[in-house]
Amino acid sequence: MADSRPKVLLACNQHVRHNYLAAADIERLEGFADWDWFECEGGGIYDTNEDPATAKKLGDRLGDFDGLVVCHGCPTVDAAILDRASGLKIVGELEGDRFASRVDVEAAWERDICTVDTTNGSSYPVAEWALALIVIALRNAGAHFRRILAGDVSPAAQDDFGYIHGDLTGKRVGLIGCGHIGRRLIQFLRPFATEIWVYDPYLAREMADVVGFLKTSLDNVLSQCDAIVCLAPHTPRTEGMIGRRELDLIRSGSVLVNVSRGKVIDSAALVARLKRGDIVAALDVFDPDVYEENAYGDKEIIQLENVFLSPHIAGVTAASYPRFFKLMVDEFDRFFHGHETLFDLTPRSIANRRGSEFAE
C-alpha cells in the first residue's frame, strides 16, 4: 500500500481498552501502524452507543485514519460517519456477538471499505467444550455423577448407555452449522477417525472438499448420526428450527450436544424426547438461557438423568478476550501489507447472521 504508515483508531470503552488489548499485541500493531484510542462510554456485547454527540465526535476524529476498530461503547459506523472518513480503508468489529451491529456493512461496501470481524475469538474454547460434551454425552456422564452424589459408586452395568455407546472413535458426527466453531471442531475430531456430516445452507459447496466432510440435509444429520452437535446461530430463521418432528428423527442410542443458543431447539419438545430415555443430551445452552431470571428453576431438564448441563460457559475463558484483539491485529497486518484478510463480513456471512436468504 502507500509508503506512509497507516493510522488506526480504536473506538471502545475503558473495559475493552484494559482487558482486551494486550501489550504484546499493541506492540505488534505499532510495528506497522500508528494508533490512537477514541474512548466511548458504557456499552456491552450487544449494545451500540446511541448518543448523537458521540457519533459526531467519532466522525470528527476519523478524517485522517486508514483503519478503524470498533467494540463496546462505539456508535454504529454508518454512512454519515463514513462520508467524513474519506481515507478509511478497513473497519473491524472486535466483538459483537456475530451480528455486526456497530458497522453499516452495506454502506462500507458501497465505499469500497473492507469489513472484518473477529468475534470468532471465542470460537476456540467453544469448539473445545463441544468436543468435551460429545465425550461426556456418549458416556452419559451426568447420570454417573448423579449416582455418585446419591452415594452409589458401583461400576456401570452392561446395559448402561455409556457402556454400550461410550467410544467416540469411529462414530459418525453430524454438525448443524459449520462456521468457525464447526471447522475447528472438525480438526479436534480427526484423531478419533470420525465420519463428519454437515448441514449448513450458507456454506460454500467447495468447503466440503477443502475441510473434508459430507454436506447433507438437516434430516440426514438428525436421523443418521451417532453424535449431533448444534452450532447454528440464533436468528429469526433458526429459532425453533429443531422441533418435535426433527427430534423424533434422532435414532435411539444417539447423543445431542448444543453449544450455540437454546432457542434453536424447542425446549418442550426436547424434554419430551429425552423423557423416552433412549438418547442423551449435553447442553451448554437451553431456553430460557441461564442469563435470564429464573432460567432453570424447577424445570424438568435438570431432573433428567440422561442430561448433562453447563451454564452457558463454552466461550467464556480468560484467554478469549485478548484473542479478539490478537486476531484483529493479524487482520490489519495482512491488510496493510497487501494480503487477503481472513475474517471478512460478506453478503453470505451477513445473510447467515440475519437469517435471510442468500443467492449464490
VEXDREN-2710 file (C-alpha; in Angstrom, 1 decimal):
% VEXDREN-2710
k/r/px/py/pz
1/MET/0.0/0.0/0.0
2/ALA/1.2/3.6/0.5
3/ASP/4.7/4.2/1.7
4/SER/3.5/6.2/4.8
5/ARG/2.5/4.3/7.9
6/PRO/-1.2/3.7/8.2
7/LYS/-3.2/5.2/11.1
8/VAL/-5.6/3.1/13.1
9/LEU/-8.2/4.3/15.5
10/LEU/-9.6/2.0/18.3
11/ALA/-13.1/3.1/19.4
12/CYS/-14.2/1.3/22.6
13/ASN/-14.9/1.8/26.3
14/GLN/-12.3/1.5/29.1
15/HIS/-13.3/-2.1/29.9
16/VAL/-12.2/-3.2/26.4
17/ARG/-9.2/-1.0/26.4
18/HIS/-7.8/-2.5/29.6
19/ASN/-9.0/-6.1/29.2
20/TYR/-8.8/-6.9/25.5
21/LEU/-5.8/-5.0/24.3
22/ALA/-2.8/-7.0/25.5
23/ALA/0.6/-5.1/25.5
24/ALA/2.2/-7.6/23.2
25/ASP/-0.5/-7.1/20.5
26/ILE/-0.4/-3.3/20.8
27/GLU/3.4/-3.6/20.3
28/ARG/2.7/-5.7/17.1
29/LEU/0.3/-3.1/15.9
30/GLU/2.9/-0.4/16.5
31/GLY/5.3/-2.4/14.3
32/PHE/3.4/-1.4/11.2
33/ALA/0.9/1.3/12.1
34/ASP/0.3/4.4/14.3
35/TRP/-2.8/4.2/16.5
36/ASP/-5.0/6.2/18.9
37/TRP/-7.9/5.5/21.2
38/PHE/-11.3/7.0/20.9
39/GLU/-12.8/6.5/24.4
40/CYS/-16.5/5.6/24.4
41/GLU/-18.9/5.5/27.4
42/GLY/-20.8/2.4/28.5
43/GLY/-21.8/-0.4/26.2
44/GLY/-21.7/-4.2/26.3
45/ILE/-21.5/-7.0/23.8
46/TYR/-25.0/-6.4/22.4
47/ASP/-25.1/-2.6/22.7
48/THR/-24.3/0.3/20.4
49/ASN/-23.9/3.8/21.6
50/GLU/-27.0/5.8/20.5
51/ASP/-25.6/9.2/21.6
52/PRO/-25.6/11.6/18.5
53/ALA/-22.8/13.7/20.1
54/THR/-20.5/10.6/20.4
55/ALA/-21.2/9.7/16.8
56/LYS/-20.3/13.3/15.7
57/LYS/-17.1/13.2/17.7
58/LEU/-16.1/9.9/16.2
59/GLY/-16.7/11.3/12.7
60/ASP/-14.6/14.3/13.6
61/ARG/-11.7/12.0/14.6
62/LEU/-11.8/9.7/11.6
63/GLY/-10.7/12.2/9.0
64/ASP/-7.1/11.0/8.5
65/PHE/-7.3/7.4/9.7
66/ASP/-6.9/4.4/7.4
67/GLY/-8.3/1.8/9.8
68/LEU/-10.9/1.7/12.5
69/VAL/-11.5/-1.0/15.2
70/VAL/-14.9/-0.8/17.0
71/CYS/-16.1/-2.6/20.1
72/HIS/-18.2/-2.0/23.2
73/GLY/-19.5/1.6/23.6
74/CYS/-18.9/2.6/20.0
75/PRO/-21.7/4.1/18.0
76/THR/-22.8/2.5/14.7
77/VAL/-20.4/3.4/11.9
78/ASP/-23.0/4.4/9.4
79/ALA/-23.0/6.3/6.1
80/ALA/-22.9/9.7/7.8
81/ILE/-19.7/8.8/9.7
82/LEU/-18.1/7.1/6.7
83/ASP/-18.7/10.1/4.5
84/ARG/-16.5/12.1/6.9
85/ALA/-13.7/9.4/6.7
86/SER/-12.5/9.7/3.2
87/GLY/-9.3/7.8/3.9
88/LEU/-10.8/4.9/5.7
89/LYS/-9.9/1.6/4.1
90/ILE/-10.8/-1.1/6.7
91/VAL/-13.2/-1.4/9.6
92/GLY/-13.0/-4.2/12.1
93/GLU/-15.6/-5.3/14.6
94/LEU/-13.8/-6.7/17.6
95/GLU/-16.6/-8.4/19.5
96/GLY/-20.3/-8.0/18.7
97/ASP/-21.9/-11.5/19.1
98/ARG/-21.6/-12.0/15.3
99/PHE/-24.3/-9.5/14.1
100/ALA/-22.1/-6.6/13.0
101/SER/-24.4/-4.2/14.8
102/ARG/-21.8/-1.5/15.1
103/VAL/-21.0/-1.4/11.4
104/ASP/-23.3/-0.5/8.5
105/VAL/-21.7/-3.0/6.3
106/GLU/-23.7/-2.2/3.2
107/ALA/-22.6/1.5/3.5
108/ALA/-19.0/0.4/3.9
109/TRP/-19.1/-1.9/0.9
110/GLU/-20.5/0.9/-1.3
111/ARG/-17.4/2.9/-0.4
112/ASP/-15.1/0.0/-1.1
113/ILE/-14.1/-0.3/2.6
114/CYS/-13.1/-3.8/3.8
115/THR/-15.1/-5.0/6.7
116/VAL/-13.8/-7.7/9.1
117/ASP/-15.0/-9.3/12.3
118/THR/-13.0/-11.2/14.9
119/THR/-15.9/-12.3/17.2
120/ASN/-14.6/-15.8/16.3
121/GLY/-12.0/-15.3/19.1
122/SER/-14.5/-17.0/21.4
123/SER/-15.0/-19.9/19.0
124/TYR/-11.8/-21.6/20.1
125/PRO/-13.0/-22.6/23.6
126/VAL/-16.5/-23.3/22.3
127/ALA/-15.1/-25.9/19.9
128/GLU/-13.1/-27.5/22.8
129/TRP/-16.2/-27.6/25.0
130/ALA/-18.2/-29.1/22.1
131/LEU/-15.7/-31.9/21.9
132/ALA/-15.8/-32.5/25.6
133/LEU/-19.6/-32.6/25.6
134/ILE/-19.7/-35.2/22.9
135/VAL/-17.5/-37.4/25.0
136/ILE/-19.5/-36.6/28.1
137/ALA/-22.8/-37.4/26.4
138/LEU/-21.5/-40.7/24.9
139/ARG/-20.6/-41.8/28.4
140/ASN/-23.8/-40.3/29.9
141/ALA/-21.6/-38.8/32.5
142/GLY/-24.3/-36.7/34.0
143/ALA/-26.1/-39.9/35.2
144/HIS/-22.9/-41.3/36.7
145/PHE/-22.3/-38.0/38.6
146/ARG/-25.9/-38.1/39.9
147/ARG/-25.3/-41.6/41.2
148/ILE/-22.2/-40.7/43.0
149/LEU/-23.9/-37.7/44.6
150/ALA/-26.6/-40.1/45.8
151/GLY/-23.9/-42.4/47.3
152/ASP/-23.8/-45.1/44.6
153/VAL/-20.3/-45.7/43.4
154/SER/-20.9/-49.0/41.7
155/PRO/-19.5/-49.7/38.2
156/ALA/-21.7/-49.2/35.2
157/ALA/-23.9/-52.1/34.3
158/GLN/-23.5/-53.7/30.9
159/ASP/-26.8/-52.3/29.8
160/ASP/-25.7/-48.8/30.7
161/PHE/-25.8/-46.2/27.9
162/GLY/-22.2/-45.2/28.3
163/TYR/-21.0/-48.8/28.4
164/ILE/-22.8/-49.5/25.1
165/HIS/-22.2/-46.2/23.2
166/GLY/-19.2/-44.7/25.0
167/ASP/-16.5/-44.7/22.4
168/LEU/-16.2/-41.7/20.1
169/THR/-13.7/-43.4/17.8
170/GLY/-15.2/-44.3/14.5
171/LYS/-18.5/-42.6/15.2
172/ARG/-20.4/-40.5/12.7
173/VAL/-20.7/-36.9/14.0
174/GLY/-23.2/-34.5/12.5
175/LEU/-22.8/-30.7/12.7
176/ILE/-25.7/-28.4/12.4
177/GLY/-23.9/-25.3/11.2
178/CYS/-20.2/-25.2/10.3
179/GLY/-18.7/-21.8/10.8
180/HIS/-15.5/-21.1/12.8
181/ILE/-16.6/-23.3/15.7
182/GLY/-17.5/-26.2/13.4
183/ARG/-14.4/-26.1/11.3
184/ARG/-12.2/-26.1/14.5
185/LEU/-14.2/-28.9/16.0
186/ILE/-13.6/-30.9/12.8
187/GLN/-9.9/-30.5/13.4
188/PHE/-10.3/-31.8/17.0
189/LEU/-12.3/-34.8/15.8
190/ARG/-9.7/-36.0/13.3
191/PRO/-7.7/-38.2/15.8
192/PHE/-10.9/-40.1/16.6
193/ALA/-11.3/-41.2/13.0
194/THR/-14.9/-39.9/12.9
195/GLU/-17.0/-39.5/9.8
196/ILE/-18.3/-35.9/9.6
197/TRP/-21.6/-34.9/8.1
198/VAL/-22.6/-31.2/8.0
199/TYR/-25.8/-29.3/7.4
200/ASP/-25.3/-25.6/6.7
201/PRO/-27.2/-23.9/3.9
202/TYR/-24.9/-20.9/4.0
203/LEU/-21.7/-22.9/3.5
204/ALA/-19.9/-22.6/0.1
205/ARG/-20.0/-26.0/-1.6
206/GLU/-16.3/-26.2/-2.0
207/MET/-15.8/-26.1/1.8
208/ALA/-16.8/-29.8/1.9
209/ASP/-13.9/-30.7/-0.2
210/VAL/-11.4/-28.3/1.4
211/VAL/-12.2/-29.2/5.0
212/GLY/-13.3/-32.8/4.4
213/PHE/-16.9/-33.6/5.3
214/LEU/-20.1/-34.7/3.7
215/LYS/-22.5/-31.8/3.1
216/THR/-26.1/-33.1/3.6
217/SER/-29.6/-32.2/4.9
218/LEU/-30.7/-31.5/8.4
219/ASP/-32.9/-34.6/8.4
220/ASN/-29.9/-36.8/7.4
221/VAL/-27.8/-35.3/10.2
222/LEU/-30.5/-35.9/12.8
223/SER/-31.5/-39.4/11.6
224/GLN/-28.2/-41.0/10.7
225/CYS/-25.5/-39.6/13.0
226/ASP/-24.3/-41.0/16.3
227/ALA/-23.5/-37.6/17.8
228/ILE/-25.3/-34.4/16.7
229/VAL/-23.8/-31.0/17.5
230/CYS/-25.9/-27.9/17.2
231/LEU/-23.7/-24.9/16.2
232/ALA/-26.3/-22.8/14.4
233/PRO/-26.6/-19.2/15.4
234/HIS/-29.9/-17.9/16.8
235/THR/-31.6/-15.9/14.1
236/PRO/-35.3/-15.4/13.1
237/ARG/-34.8/-18.3/10.7
238/THR/-33.2/-20.8/13.2
239/GLU/-35.4/-20.1/16.2
240/GLY/-37.2/-23.3/17.0
241/MET/-35.6/-24.9/13.9
242/ILE/-35.2/-28.2/15.8
243/GLY/-38.7/-29.1/17.0
244/ARG/-40.7/-32.2/17.7
245/ARG/-40.6/-33.5/14.2
246/GLU/-36.8/-33.1/14.0
247/LEU/-36.2/-34.5/17.4
248/ASP/-38.3/-37.5/16.6
249/LEU/-35.8/-38.2/13.7
250/ILE/-32.9/-38.8/16.2
251/ARG/-32.3/-42.5/16.4
252/SER/-32.1/-44.5/19.7
253/GLY/-28.5/-44.5/21.1
254/SER/-27.5/-41.1/19.7
255/VAL/-26.4/-38.1/21.6
256/LEU/-27.3/-34.4/21.1
257/VAL/-25.0/-31.5/22.0
258/ASN/-25.9/-27.9/22.0
259/VAL/-23.3/-25.1/22.4
260/SER/-25.0/-22.5/20.2
261/ARG/-28.2/-21.0/21.6
262/GLY/-31.1/-22.6/23.4
263/LYS/-33.8/-21.1/21.3
264/VAL/-32.6/-23.1/18.2
265/ILE/-34.1/-26.2/19.8
266/ASP/-37.7/-26.2/21.0
267/SER/-37.3/-26.8/24.8
268/ALA/-40.6/-28.6/25.5
269/ALA/-40.1/-30.9/22.5
270/LEU/-36.5/-31.6/23.7
271/VAL/-37.7/-32.5/27.2
272/ALA/-40.4/-34.8/25.8
273/ARG/-37.9/-36.6/23.5
274/LEU/-35.4/-37.0/26.3
275/LYS/-38.0/-38.5/28.7
276/ARG/-38.1/-41.5/26.4
277/GLY/-34.7/-42.3/27.8
278/ASP/-33.1/-43.7/24.7
279/ILE/-30.9/-40.7/23.8
280/VAL/-28.6/-38.4/25.9
281/ALA/-28.1/-34.7/25.7
282/ALA/-25.2/-32.5/26.8
283/LEU/-26.3/-28.8/26.8
284/ASP/-24.3/-25.7/27.4
285/VAL/-27.4/-23.7/26.5
286/PHE/-31.1/-24.1/27.0
287/ASP/-34.2/-22.0/26.6
288/PRO/-34.6/-20.0/28.8
289/ASP/-31.0/-19.1/28.9
290/VAL/-29.1/-19.1/32.3
291/TYR/-28.7/-15.3/31.9
292/GLU/-32.5/-14.9/32.2
293/GLU/-34.2/-14.6/35.6
294/ASN/-35.3/-18.0/37.0
295/ALA/-33.8/-19.7/33.9
296/TYR/-34.0/-23.3/35.1
297/GLY/-35.9/-23.0/38.4
298/ASP/-37.8/-26.3/38.7
299/LYS/-37.6/-27.1/35.0
300/GLU/-37.7/-30.8/34.2
301/ILE/-34.5/-30.6/32.2
302/ILE/-32.4/-30.5/35.3
303/GLN/-34.0/-33.6/36.7
304/LEU/-33.4/-35.9/33.8
305/GLU/-30.7/-38.5/34.3
306/ASN/-29.8/-38.6/30.6
307/VAL/-28.9/-34.9/30.5
308/PHE/-25.6/-33.1/31.3
309/LEU/-25.8/-29.3/31.7
310/SER/-23.3/-26.5/31.9
311/PRO/-24.3/-22.8/32.5
312/HIS/-23.5/-21.2/29.1
313/ILE/-19.7/-21.3/29.7
314/ALA/-18.4/-22.7/26.4
315/GLY/-17.0/-19.4/25.1
316/VAL/-16.1/-17.7/28.4
317/THR/-12.5/-18.1/29.2
318/ALA/-9.8/-15.5/30.2
319/ALA/-7.9/-16.2/27.0
320/SER/-10.8/-15.3/24.8
321/TYR/-10.9/-11.6/25.5
322/PRO/-7.3/-10.7/24.4
323/ARG/-7.7/-13.2/21.5
324/PHE/-10.3/-10.9/19.8
325/PHE/-7.7/-8.1/19.5
326/LYS/-4.9/-10.5/18.6
327/LEU/-6.9/-11.8/15.6
328/MET/-7.7/-8.2/14.7
329/VAL/-4.1/-7.1/14.7
330/ASP/-3.4/-10.2/12.5
331/GLU/-6.1/-9.0/10.1
332/PHE/-4.8/-5.4/9.9
333/ASP/-1.3/-6.7/9.5
334/ARG/-2.4/-8.7/6.5
335/PHE/-4.5/-5.9/5.0
336/PHE/-1.9/-3.2/5.3
337/HIS/0.8/-5.4/3.8
338/GLY/-1.3/-6.2/0.7
339/HIS/-2.5/-9.7/1.7
340/GLU/-6.1/-11.1/1.8
341/THR/-7.9/-10.8/5.1
342/LEU/-9.5/-14.0/6.6
343/PHE/-12.5/-12.9/8.6
344/ASP/-14.4/-10.7/6.2
345/LEU/-18.0/-9.7/6.7
346/THR/-19.6/-10.6/3.3
347/PRO/-23.2/-10.8/1.9
348/ARG/-23.0/-14.5/2.6
349/SER/-21.9/-14.2/6.2
350/ILE/-24.4/-11.3/6.9
351/ALA/-27.2/-13.4/5.5
352/ASN/-26.3/-16.2/7.8
353/ARG/-26.3/-14.0/10.9
354/ARG/-29.5/-12.3/10.0
355/GLY/-31.3/-15.5/9.0
356/SER/-32.0/-14.2/5.5
357/GLU/-31.8/-15.8/2.1
358/PHE/-28.6/-15.7/0.2
359/ALA/-28.3/-16.1/-3.6
360/GLU/-25.1/-17.7/-4.9
END
